[in-house]
Amino acid sequence: MKIKNIGMLIVCYILLSLNIFAYINISPTTLDKNIGVGAYEEFTFYNNTNVPLRYKLSVLPMENKNVKDMSDWVEIYPKVVTVYPTEQKSFKVYIQAPKGSETGDYGTFINMDM
C-alpha cells in the first residue's frame, strides 16, 4: 500500500512539473505609448512546442486605483490566433482615447485563453 501511495505521488509530481514548463512566448510584452494620438503595436506569438496552440484574445478591464481603465478603447485583430509548431504569428492592438479624456495613466489587460 505504501509503495502505491509513493508511486501516485511521483506521478502527480511529474504531471505538475510539466505544467511549470508551459508558458506563452510573446513579444513585446507591453504597450507603453501615447493613446491620445492613437497607439498601435504588433505582438508576436512564438510556438516552440510540438503541438499547435490556439489563443482567443479578449480585453479585460484593469482594476487598479492608480491606473484608469481603457478597455473600451482597445481593438484587437485577429481575435483568434493559431500558431503551429515552430511557427510565429502576430496580432495587432490599436488604442485610441476619445476626445476629452482626462490625462493620466491608463491600462488594460489582454486575456489570452488557450
N, C-alpha and C positions, 0 to 999 in steps of 0.2 A: 504494500500500500504506500509506503514511504517513497519507494522508487517511482511509482506512478505520479505522485504529487511533485516530485523533483522534475520529472520529465515534463509535466504540464507547465511548471514554472519556466523551464528552459524554452519551451515552445512560445509561451507568452512573451518572454523577454526578447526572443528573436523577432517576433511579429511587431512588437513595439519599437525595436531598434530600426527596423526597416522604415517605419513611418518617420523617424528622425531625419532620414536622408531624403525624404520627399520635400521638394521646395520648388518655388517658381523662379525661373530665370527671366528677369525682365530688366530692360534698360531704356531710358533712365528711370530712376525710382521716384523722382519728384518733378513738379512743375512749379517754378518759382518765378513768375513773370507778372507784368502789369496787366491785370484783367480789364482795366478801364478802357484800354485801347484794343482789347481783344488779344487773347493769348492762345497760341497753338503749339502743340507738342505731339510728336510721333513717338510712340512707345513700341518696343520690340520684345516679343516673347522668343525664347530660345528653348528648344527641346533637346536635351542631352540624354533622353531615355530611349528605350526600345519600343515604346508604345505611343500611339497618337494621344495628344492632350487637347481637350476642348474646353475653352473658357467662355463663360457667359458673363458679360460685363454689364454692370449697372452702377448708378451713382447713389451714394448714401450720404445723408446729412451729417455734418460734423457737430457734435455736441460738446462744445468747449466754451467756457465763459470768456476766454481771452481772444477767441477767434470767431468771426461771424461766419454763418453758413452761406455757401454759394452753390449748393447742389442744384437749384432750379435753373442756373445759368449754364450748366455743363452739357455739352453734346459729345457723344462718343460714336465713332463709326469704324468698323462694324461692331455690332453688339455681341456677336458670337465669332470667336476666332478658333480655328482648328489648326494645330501645329503638329505635323507628322515628325517621326523620329529624324534626328539630325537636321531639322529644318528650323527656319526662323520666320515669323510672321509679325506684321505690325498692325497697330490700331492707332487711330487719331483721336485727340481730345482737343476740343475748341471751347473756350470760355469767354463770354462777353458780358460784362457788367452792364445793367440797364442804366440809362441816363438818369442822373440824380441820385445815384447810390452813394451812401456815406463812404468816406475814406476810412481806411483801416485794414486790418489783416483779415483775410477771408480764407476759408478752407473747406474741403470736402474729401470724401473717400471714394475710391473706385473699388467696388466689390468685384472679385474675380471668382465666380463659382465654377467648380470643375464638374 
